[in-house]
Amino acid sequence: MGILEQKNEKENRLLDTAFKLFTEKGIKSTSIQEIVDNAKVAKGTFYLYFKDKYEIRDVLISKKSEKLFSEALSRMRKNYLKDFSDQIIFIINYVIDELTKNPLLLKFISKNLSWGVYNETIIKLYDKPENKEDGLYALFLKGVEENHIELKNPKVTLFMIIELVSSTCFDSILYKNPLPIEEYKPFLYDAIRNFLK
């Protein structure tokens, strides 16, 4: 195994271990020592990658959110949806369904789903450049342009859509507030379609 592969493998072990501990015990109850002991790396190795446990948490939230959007985009492309708003609804529906199936992930991401698209610090440090041209933001900009949708700021509009989904679905999935998620979806999707008129 080369040096770069060993470095990536250690970083991935730290991330996987931290995620497991954070979702089992909570972030406050998890120490860096526990993370490195369970990942079987030296404590100094942790600090090569992350400044503290809150940075590793932020990286995990961004990576987990980005992965959800990436998987949703991949599935959407296999369905050949032509209508732009149908594409966005498909992606959002996929993300909601995945979070509904995995309440631990939902609680971990909490209301920070937009970090998968907009956490600039994390994206600069950890995102691969090739993902940007094929990601949700690029799809959104292209759809807005091709469909001649007049938005003052498409970046802000997409952010608002993701934040709306993130905050309201968290409560709807976990607490059935204001409605259980399946009853809530039609209202949410109508609001998203209104953003895209």
N, C-alpha and C positions, 0 to 999 in steps of 0.2 A: 504494500500500500504506500503510495507516494505521500509526501508531506502535506500537500493540499487536501488529499482525500482524508488523511488523518485529522486535519484541522476541521474539515466539514463534518466528519463523523463525531468528533468531540462536541462541536457546537450543536449538532442535531441531538446528541444524547442529553446535553444540558437542557435544550428546549423541550424535548419529550418528557424528561424527568420533571422539570419545573411545571409543565402543564398538568401532569398526573398529580403532583403534590398540591398544586394550587386548586385543582378541582376537587380533590379529596379533603384537604385540610383548610383551604382558604389561604389567601396570600399573606395575611398578617400572621398566621400560625405556622408558616413555612419559613425556615431559615435558609440562608445561602449554604450553610454547612450541610443541611439535609439534602439540598439539591446536589451538591458536589459528591457527597457520600453515595447517594443513590445512582448518580450518573457515573460513578467510579472515575472521577477526574480530580486533580489537585485543585485546591481552592484558588490558587494563583491563576489556573487555567480559566476559571469563571471570569476573572477580572480582565482577561485578554479579550473577552467577547462582550461583556456587559458591565456597566458601572455599578449596578445594584439590582435587587430583585424586582424593583419596579420597572426598570428598563427591560428586563427579560419578559415581564408581564406585557408591557407595551408592544414588544416585538411579537409575542405570541398572539395578542389580540389582532394586530395588523395582519400577520401571516394567516391566521385562521379565517378572518373575514375575507381577505383577498382570495383564499382558496375556495371559499363558498361562491364568490362571484365568478371566479375562473371556471369552476365546475358548472355553474349555471349557464355561463356563456357557451361552453362546450356542448351542453345538452340542447340549448336553444338553437345552435347552428345545425344540429342534426334534424331539427324539426322544420327547417326552411320556412320560417314565418316571415311574410313580406311586410306586414303592417308594423310600423315602428312602435306604436304604443303596445301592440300585442307582444313584441319582442321584450320590451321593458317589463311588462306584466309577467311574462313567462319567467324572466330572470328573478324578479322579486318573489314570485310564487315558489320557485325552486328553493330560494334561500329561506323563506318562511317555513316551508315543509321540512327542510333539513334541520332547522333550529327547533321545530316542534318535535322532531324525532329524537333530538339530542339536547334535553334540557340542561345538562351540565355545561355544554358548549354555549348555550344561550346565556346562562347565568355568568359564565366566564367572560364572554364578549360584552355582556350587560347591554348597555345602550350605546356601544361604541362601534357599531357595524361600519360606519363611514370610514373608520381607520384603514379598512382594506383598500380604499380608493384615495383617501385624502390625508393620511398621516405623513406629511412631507418629510419629516426627520427620519422616520422609519423607512419610508420608500427610498430616500437617498442612500441610506446605509445598507439596506437589505434587498431591495427590489432588483430584479434583473432587467436591464434595459429593453430586452426583447419583448417583455410583457406589456410595456406601455402602448405599443402600437396595436396590440390585439386585445386590449382590455376593455372594461366597461366604459371608462371615460371616452376612449376613442370611438367606440360604438355609438355612444350617446351623441358626441359631436357630429359624427357622420350622419346619423339619423335626423338630427335637428336641421342640418344643412340640406340634405336630400329631400326632406319633406317640407322645406321652407317654413319651418316653425319659427315664429318671431319671439325670441327670448332675449331679454336684455343681457343676461349673463348665463349661458348654458352650464358653466361650472357650478354656479350657485344653485341653479335649478336642480341639477342632479344631486348636489349635496342635500338640498331640502327634501328631495324624494327619499333618499337613503335615511336621513335623520327621522323623517316621518315614519318610515317602516320600522326602523330600529327602536324608537321609543314606544310607539303604540303597540307593536307586536310583542315586545317584551311583556308588557302588562296583560295583553290579550291572551298570550300563550300560557303564561305562568299563573295569572290570577283571574282569567276570563273577564277582564275589565277593559272596556265597557261591555264587551261581548266575547264569547268563545271565538277563537281565531277563525274557524270556518264561517261563522256568521258575520264576522268583522271584515273578512276579505273583500266582499263586494263594495263596501263603503270605501275601503282603502283604495281599491283599484279604480273606482270612479274618481276619487280625488287625484290619483296619479294621471289618469287620462285627461283631466282638466288642466293639469300642468302642461300637457303636451299638445294642446289645441292651437 
